[in-house]
Each structure stands twice: as C-alpha cells, then as structure tokens.
Amino acid sequence: MKTSNELIHYAREQFNLAIENKDAAGIRKLLAPNYLIVTGRSDQYHGAEEEEIRWAEVFRNDPSTVYRRTPREITINEDWGLAEELGNWKGSYTVEGKLVHASGVYSAKWQRTVNGEWILQVEVFTTLTCEGPCKKPDEINT
C-alpha cells in the first residue's frame, strides 16, 4: 500500500502530465469542487468546473503552454487527511508570438477524500522570474 506522501507525489505527477497532454478534464479530476487558485500573476479563480474551462481555453488559445510543478516538501496531517506541498514551478507560453519563460514557487493544500484519494483544495503560485513579453500583475490600489 502506498503512503500518503507517495500518493500526493503521484497525484502531482498526474497533474503535470495532464498539462503536458492538454487534458483539462484530467486536471479537474485532481481538484476539490471548491478549489481555489491564486496564479503567479495574482489572478484568482474558484471552483473545479471553472478551472477545467479555464485550462481548456488556455490549451485551445495557446498550444505552446506548458507548466511543471516540482514538490520540494510535503507535510501531512494523517489524522485530518490534510497535507501541504511546497515546491517550485516552471512554465512557458506564447504572448504576441513570442515565447515567455516564467518560474517561481508554490504552496498547495491537499485533502484526502473518503475514497482515500488526495485532491487539491488550494494552490498559490508566486512568480519569481519571467523572461520575454511578461505581463505583471495588476497593481493594488488602496
């Protein structure tokens, strides 16, 4: 029987492969219904259904898009079925016909389902480097 750590690593690799294979439905299978993401540009999206639609649109509009998330550390609360994943990400996509390369760090919160599968509840990405025609996050006016 696989450990929770191994199952989360496996689920993360399935997510990476779904991006590589342009499989938006495959991504959705790994998300909690109330999934929340804060992207590297600070955009925020909520819900597994919305995320599937968003990924399908990304793949349709820019087939060059690829991202890879690599876990550095996974901390698990077995009793509660919760886990935190910290890692690094790299991605590339096309803007105005020019390739963009971006990378950074992320934090993800996983929760174990009643069937023993680990799914993503929240992901927060921070862009640390960007080369090419990069679009910065919208400024926050207070």
NORNORDA-V6716 format. One record per helix or strand. SS is the DSSP state (h for helix, s for strand). FROM is the first residue (numbers start at 1). TO is the last residue. If there is no record, write none. Layout:
# NORNORDA-V6716
ss from to
SS FROM TO
SS FROM TO
This chain:
# NORNORDA-V6716
ss from to
h 4 20
h 24 28
s 31 38
s 44 46
h 48 61
s 66 77
s 82 95
s 98 112
s 118 131
